[in-house]
Amino acid sequence: MGCGGIGISASDASTTTIVSVAFTIIIRIICGPVADGLGVRLTYTCMLIVLCIPGFLAVFVQDFGQLLVVRALIGLIGGSFVLTQLWTTLMFHSNIVGLANATTAGWGNLGGGAALVVIALCFGGFKSSGYDNNTAWRASLAWPPCVVFLTGFAIYFLSDDCPYGNYTELKKRKAEQATDEPDDGGGDPTAEPASIAGRSLKIAASNWRVWILFVVYMFCFGLELVVNGQISLYLSQAFAMSQQEGALVGGCFGLTNLFARSFGGWMSDYAYKRWSVRGRIWSLFLQTIMEGILMLIFTHGTYETYGPGGALAVLIFWGITVQATEGGTYGLVPFVEPSAVGGVAGIVGAGGNTGALIGNTMVKYMKVRPAFAGLGWLTICAGFLVTLIHMPGHGSMFCAPEPPKEEEQMKPAAGKPAGGEPAQYLPYAQPMMTSQQMFTVNQAAPQQGSAQAQQAMMMVNGQPMMPMQPQAMPHPGAAPMYGYGMPVGAPMVMQQPGM
């Protein structure tokens, strides 16, 4: 009968998958910069409410052409991953941003598997009620877009862009203050979101470190997608397992999303607390290399050498390392280009889907085992690319950071006239405000937007406090992008961290 009762071939179904992944790549590159300009809350709300429509239309698909269009549009919702990573980066302290990013991503992947289970249960329920296969599947597909639609509304009414509120309100306050203050070099606070989005994408795309993380993510998340789609076939060929047994083993591999990606983010955070950003780079290098080695070990095993139990053990260990590498990658993302994190998150996220396209193409022309082995070697090569990452002010894996020059440490903000209000100098590493401290600020300065409120937000218990990402701000001399990282407050000049 074909796929879903509409009479298409397996080749046509594969084509729709490729098109869907291609559209996901495009939207991931675009939506991160858009969120930098418009704010995560509005971007997320619009994405979910608009893209639930093709989800409902999937219920009424009748032929290949309709399915192709619907799957392409549904693929656009894959951009929600980038928005989530940007959102957690804004909301969480830099000491735990790796764990926060990794946990939301890992449980998001787990949610995809849970949705399949619920759809199957719905299908069984409709079948028991007397529906035929075709009608039961169509009815089962109706509930996910309902959840997406309700989630979009919940995000709009129950959330904020950042700990200090929504971008539109913060920009309005900044614009009002800008009329009475000289230019501080931080950009036009009234700039259109499209202008900010374009700048974010340009800054991220011009940073070569972003493309190294793009390649790394190709061979962790991209490789995970390939293995998810091919593992049952591979185990049936290499280990003489039945399709049912292969699917069960593949399900165990998917369960690593419960903890492994969070574990990788935690490793990155731990290394950061001990060795600053250089620790995050070392963590990502070790995770990627181990992932590649375990993939090669897995592909060299046979039924005679490993047996089913050995194959499952190696696959689970590989699953842990690949998830950990994904968590480690997004533990480093906020620090690569702090003035354009949305652009960085989008480009790196698109790397995962690009890797899936490349990997599935390799499987198609090389067969499963040689393709898996080749992807293992490419993963190791990607790991060695990490050794090239050098972060200004932080150094690299093998090079300590250069000590900041005295004049750079105390360089005033651009555009401040002599004799004017002095710039506020803040150390590079400062903690975020806690909820209690935010309450203290609100009590001390109830008039939002006033000079007193700004000062209170910057000073808590006598200590200078930095908004959003305290250790992920632009290096001295780099103009921060308005709408990200510094929504309110006086101009700030960052000092480079010491080791």
PEHUDA-V167241 format. One record per residue. N is the residue number from 0. PSI is psi as a letter, one per 40 degrees, with the letter a starting at -180 (999 if undefined). Layout:
# PEHUDA-V167241
N;PSI + N;PSI
This chain:
# PEHUDA-V167241
0;d + 1;a + 2;h + 3;e + 4;e + 5;e + 6;f + 7;i + 8;i + 9;d + 10;d + 11;d + 12;d + 13;d + 14;d + 15;d + 16;d + 17;d + 18;d + 19;d + 20;d + 21;d + 22;d + 23;d + 24;d + 25;d + 26;d + 27;d + 28;d + 29;d + 30;d + 31;d + 32;d + 33;d + 34;d + 35;d + 36;d + 37;d + 38;i + 39;d + 40;d + 41;d + 42;d + 43;d + 44;d + 45;d + 46;d + 47;d + 48;d + 49;d + 50;e + 51;e + 52;d + 53;d + 54;d + 55;d + 56;d + 57;d + 58;d + 59;e + 60;h + 61;d + 62;i + 63;d + 64;d + 65;d + 66;d + 67;d + 68;d + 69;d + 70;d + 71;d + 72;d + 73;d + 74;d + 75;d + 76;e + 77;e + 78;e + 79;d + 80;d + 81;d + 82;d + 83;d + 84;d + 85;d + 86;d + 87;d + 88;d + 89;d + 90;e + 91;i + 92;i + 93;d + 94;d + 95;e + 96;d + 97;d + 98;d + 99;d + 100;d + 101;d + 102;d + 103;d + 104;d + 105;d + 106;d + 107;d + 108;d + 109;d + 110;d + 111;d + 112;d + 113;d + 114;d + 115;d + 116;d + 117;d + 118;d + 119;d + 120;d + 121;d + 122;d + 123;d + 124;d + 125;d + 126;d + 127;d + 128;e + 129;e + 130;i + 131;i + 132;d + 133;d + 134;d + 135;d + 136;d + 137;d + 138;d + 139;d + 140;e + 141;d + 142;d + 143;d + 144;d + 145;d + 146;d + 147;d + 148;d + 149;d + 150;d + 151;d + 152;d + 153;d + 154;d + 155;d + 156;e + 157;e + 158;i + 159;i + 160;d + 161;i + 162;e + 163;e + 164;a + 165;i + 166;d + 167;d + 168;d + 169;d + 170;d + 171;d + 172;d + 173;d + 174;d + 175;d + 176;d + 177;d + 178;d + 179;e + 180;i + 181;i + 182;h + 183;e + 184;e + 185;e + 186;i + 187;h + 188;e + 189;e + 190;i + 191;i + 192;d + 193;d + 194;d + 195;d + 196;d + 197;d + 198;d + 199;d + 200;d + 201;d + 202;d + 203;d + 204;d + 205;e + 206;h + 207;d + 208;d + 209;d + 210;d + 211;d + 212;d + 213;d + 214;d + 215;d + 216;d + 217;d + 218;e + 219;c + 220;d + 221;d + 222;d + 223;d + 224;d + 225;d + 226;d + 227;d + 228;e + 229;e + 230;d + 231;d + 232;d + 233;d + 234;d + 235;d + 236;d + 237;d + 238;e + 239;f + 240;i + 241;i + 242;d + 243;d + 244;d + 245;d + 246;d + 247;d + 248;d + 249;d + 250;d + 251;d + 252;d + 253;d + 254;e + 255;e + 256;d + 257;d + 258;d + 259;d + 260;d + 261;d + 262;d + 263;d + 264;d + 265;d + 266;d + 267;d + 268;d + 269;d + 270;d + 271;d + 272;d + 273;d + 274;f + 275;a + 276;d + 277;d + 278;d + 279;d + 280;d + 281;d + 282;d + 283;d + 284;d + 285;d + 286;d + 287;d + 288;d + 289;d + 290;d + 291;d + 292;d + 293;d + 294;d + 295;d + 296;d + 297;d + 298;e + 299;e + 300;i + 301;i + 302;d + 303;d + 304;d + 305;d + 306;i + 307;d + 308;d + 309;d + 310;d + 311;d + 312;d + 313;d + 314;d + 315;d + 316;d + 317;d + 318;d + 319;d + 320;d + 321;d + 322;d + 323;d + 324;d + 325;d + 326;d + 327;d + 328;d + 329;e + 330;d + 331;d + 332;d + 333;e + 334;e + 335;d + 336;g + 337;d + 338;e + 339;f + 340;d + 341;d + 342;d + 343;d + 344;d + 345;d + 346;d + 347;d + 348;d + 349;d + 350;d + 351;d + 352;d + 353;d + 354;d + 355;d + 356;d + 357;d + 358;d + 359;d + 360;d + 361;d + 362;d + 363;d + 364;e + 365;e + 366;i + 367;d + 368;d + 369;d + 370;d + 371;d + 372;d + 373;d + 374;d + 375;d + 376;d + 377;d + 378;d + 379;d + 380;d + 381;d + 382;d + 383;d + 384;d + 385;d + 386;e + 387;e + 388;h + 389;h + 390;h + 391;h + 392;e + 393;d + 394;a + 395;a + 396;d + 397;e + 398;h + 399;i + 400;i + 401;h + 402;h + 403;i + 404;i + 405;d + 406;d + 407;d + 408;d + 409;f + 410;h + 411;i + 412;i + 413;i + 414;e + 415;h + 416;i + 417;h + 418;e + 419;a + 420;h + 421;i + 422;i + 423;h + 424;h + 425;i + 426;i + 427;d + 428;h + 429;i + 430;i + 431;i + 432;h + 433;i + 434;d + 435;d + 436;d + 437;d + 438;d + 439;d + 440;d + 441;d + 442;d + 443;d + 444;g + 445;d + 446;g + 447;i + 448;e + 449;i + 450;d + 451;d + 452;d + 453;d + 454;d + 455;d + 456;d + 457;e + 458;h + 459;h + 460;f + 461;e + 462;h + 463;h + 464;h + 465;h + 466;i + 467;b + 468;g + 469;d + 470;e + 471;f + 472;i + 473;i + 474;i + 475;h + 476;e + 477;h + 478;h + 479;i + 480;h + 481;h + 482;e + 483;h + 484;d + 485;g + 486;d + 487;i + 488;i + 489;i + 490;i + 491;i + 492;h + 493;i + 494;i + 495;i + 496;i + 497;i + 498;999
